[in-house]
Structure formats: C-alpha cells, structure tokens
C-alpha cells in the first residue's frame, strides 16, 4: 500500500519561491506579451517545475524535488521556458 506523506508549510513556501524565481527568469529569457502579475509569474514557474522535472525524469536524470537549490531553480526555469513557448504557439495570432 502507498505511503501518504504530509507536505509542510515550509515546502509549500519553497515551491512558491522557486516558482517565482523560475517564472521571472523564464520571462527574462523570453520577453514578450505574456500574462503578467506576480501570481501568474509564480504559477508559470511552479508549473514549469513540474514540466522540467518530468522532462528530466524521462531523460534519466534524477530531479531535485522538494528542495530549494540551484538545480531545482534551473529545472523549474527550463520547464517555465517550455511552458511559455507552448503558450505562445497556442495563442499566436495569424494575420
């Protein structure tokens, strides 16, 4: 039977901080007319962390999940950049 793990408030705060940093870095690397605001930027980074972790796991790399480290920030930033690229492809206007 699977084990249920409790998530601490500190881990949630770390996810938000890593997500915010990753979202800011992704928007800095890929400037453009994306949805803005601090909440959306943090959400882009948090979702990017899931995308980046999933992609690295598929490639056979061990992710640094649940930690506040340079690796987790880079993973989240990579995922956020991918997320922004997908968003732009889906919302691109044709003339």
C-alpha positions in Angstrom: 0.0 0.0 0.0 1.3 3.5 -0.8 2.6 5.8 1.9 0.9 9.2 2.4 3.4 12.0 3.0 2.5 15.3 4.7 3.6 18.4 3.0 5.0 21.1 5.3 4.2 24.7 5.1 7.9 25.3 4.5 7.9 23.1 1.5 4.9 24.9 0.0 6.7 28.3 0.6 9.8 26.9 -1.1 7.8 25.8 -4.1 6.3 29.3 -4.4 9.7 31.0 -4.0 11.3 28.6 -6.6 8.3 29.1 -8.9 8.6 32.9 -8.6 12.3 32.9 -9.3 11.9 30.5 -12.2 9.0 32.5 -13.7 10.9 35.7 -13.5 14.0 34.1 -15.1 11.8 32.5 -17.9 10.2 35.8 -18.6 13.6 37.5 -18.7 14.9 34.9 -21.1 11.8 35.0 -23.3 10.4 38.6 -23.1 7.1 39.1 -24.7 3.3 39.7 -24.3 2.6 37.0 -21.8 0.2 37.1 -18.9 1.7 39.2 -16.2 1.5 39.8 -12.5 3.4 38.2 -9.6 0.8 35.4 -9.1 0.8 34.4 -12.8 4.6 34.5 -12.8 4.8 32.3 -9.8 2.3 29.9 -11.3 4.3 29.7 -14.6 7.4 28.8 -12.6 5.6 26.2 -10.4 4.0 24.5 -13.5 7.4 24.8 -15.2 9.0 22.9 -12.3 6.6 20.0 -12.9 7.3 20.1 -16.6 11.1 20.4 -16.1 11.1 17.6 -13.5 9.0 15.4 -15.7 11.2 16.0 -18.8 14.5 15.4 -16.9 13.0 12.2 -15.4 12.1 11.0 -18.9 15.8 11.6 -19.9 17.0 9.6 -16.9 18.2 12.4 -14.7 17.3 12.5 -11.0 15.4 15.6 -10.1 16.0 17.6 -7.0 12.4 17.6 -5.9 11.2 19.4 -2.8 14.5 21.3 -2.3 15.5 24.9 -2.6 18.6 24.5 -4.7 20.2 25.8 -7.9 19.3 22.6 -9.6 15.6 23.0 -8.7 15.6 26.6 -9.9 17.3 25.6 -13.2 14.8 22.7 -13.7 11.9 25.0 -13.0 13.2 27.7 -15.3 13.7 25.2 -18.1 10.2 24.0 -17.7 8.8 27.5 -17.5 10.6 28.4 -20.7 9.0 25.4 -22.4 5.6 26.4 -20.9 5.9 30.0 -22.3 6.9 28.6 -25.7 3.9 26.4 -25.8 1.6 29.2 -24.6 3.0 31.4 -27.4 2.4 28.8 -30.0 -1.2 28.3 -28.9 -2.0 32.0 -28.7 -0.1 33.2 -31.7 -2.3 35.4 -33.9 -2.3 34.9 -37.6 -2.8 37.8 -39.9 
